[in-house]
Amino acid sequence: MNHVLLGCVLIIAVLIASVSSSVAPASSTIVCNVEITDLLECLPAITGAHPPAPTRPCCKVMRRVNLPCLCRYKPQLAKFGANPLAAMAVPKKCGIKKTPRC
């Protein structure tokens, strides 16, 4: 279960890093039911040695995102640096109980 949570949250980091660098600020890219810029709300909660708890806006995004859809991005996770323990904790800290098996 922890590996599934880690995968889902790390996928968010991958999406943010890969799309935000190539998308113009005025454009809107939808990934797994949410705008890629909305996923930026969770970036602080999964990066750094001691990331802060996810914010309410991050949790709001996590509840809207299609978590099974994010599983498609799992192979890209190794390319990006994120705190695995923090990433695993985000869905739980946001009260998300059902997560897909990636």
VOGU-3710 file (C-alpha; in Angstrom, 3 decimals, decimal comma):
1> mnhvllgcvl> 0,000/0,000/0,000  2,818/2,423/0,842  4,456/1,772/-2,528  1,181/2,633/-4,263  0,912/5,906/-2,371  4,520/6,727/-3,126  3,974/6,044/-6,790  0,899/8,240/-7,047  2,487/11,212/-5,364  5,815/10,883/-7,131
11> iiavliasvs> 3,963/10,793/-10,434  2,646/14,222/-9,580  6,203/15,451/-9,178  7,130/13,964/-12,538  4,218/15,636/-14,243  5,010/18,966/-12,679  8,659/18,840/-13,607  8,151/17,586/-17,148  5,219/19,746/-18,168  5,880/22,976/-16,294
21> ssvapassti> 9,194/23,441/-18,062  7,614/23,150/-21,510  4,252/24,887/-21,076  3,808/28,618/-21,478  2,376/30,246/-18,342  -0,822/31,332/-20,096  -1,625/27,881/-21,464  -3,615/25,274/-19,626  -2,674/21,600/-19,775  -5,016/19,029/-18,302
31> vcnveitdll> -3,418/15,882/-16,927  -5,523/13,198/-15,258  -8,504/15,541/-14,709  -6,582/18,503/-13,274  -4,587/21,383/-14,675  -0,881/20,783/-14,420  -0,459/24,095/-12,635  -2,837/22,871/-9,914  -0,468/19,991/-9,230  2,171/22,541/-8,262
41> eclpaitgah> 0,262/22,951/-4,994  1,749/19,632/-3,847  5,332/20,185/-4,884  6,534/21,563/-1,519  5,047/18,530/0,266  7,169/16,046/-1,695  10,516/17,799/-2,151  13,418/18,492/0,162  14,794/16,678/3,162  12,048/17,832/5,543
51> ppaptrpcck> 9,058/18,901/3,455  6,074/20,529/5,116  2,706/18,828/5,390  0,494/19,109/2,316  -1,567/22,263/2,268  -5,340/22,385/1,953  -5,030/23,429/-1,699  -2,731/20,442/-2,329  -5,217/18,063/-0,731  -8,036/19,600/-2,738
61> vmrrvnlpcl> -6,092/18,847/-5,922  -5,278/15,320/-4,746  -8,979/14,620/-4,292  -9,764/15,735/-7,855  -6,924/14,005/-9,658  -7,522/10,676/-11,379  -5,006/8,575/-9,447  -5,203/5,500/-11,750  -4,411/7,796/-14,682  -1,260/8,970/-12,930
71> crykpqlakf> 0,012/5,386/-12,866  0,921/5,721/-16,555  3,690/8,124/-15,541  5,288/5,764/-13,049  8,192/4,727/-15,345  9,440/8,328/-15,346  9,755/8,610/-11,563  13,424/7,701/-11,366  14,338/10,826/-13,362  13,131/13,258/-10,694
81> ganplaamav> 14,168/13,905/-7,117  11,447/13,736/-4,491  11,387/12,735/-0,861  9,910/9,202/-0,982  8,727/9,203/2,619  7,005/12,549/2,181  5,498/11,464/-1,120  4,041/8,314/0,456  2,516/10,365/3,224  0,659/12,965/1,115
91> pkkcgikktp> -2,451/10,903/0,232  -2,789/9,692/3,825  -2,295/13,186/5,214  -4,965/14,392/2,794  -7,387/11,688/3,972  -7,389/9,729/0,708  -8,136/6,121/1,503  -8,574/4,469/-1,895  -5,525/4,469/-4,130  -4,824/2,427/-7,274
101> rc> -2,258/-0,290/-7,636  0,344/1,009/-10,009
//
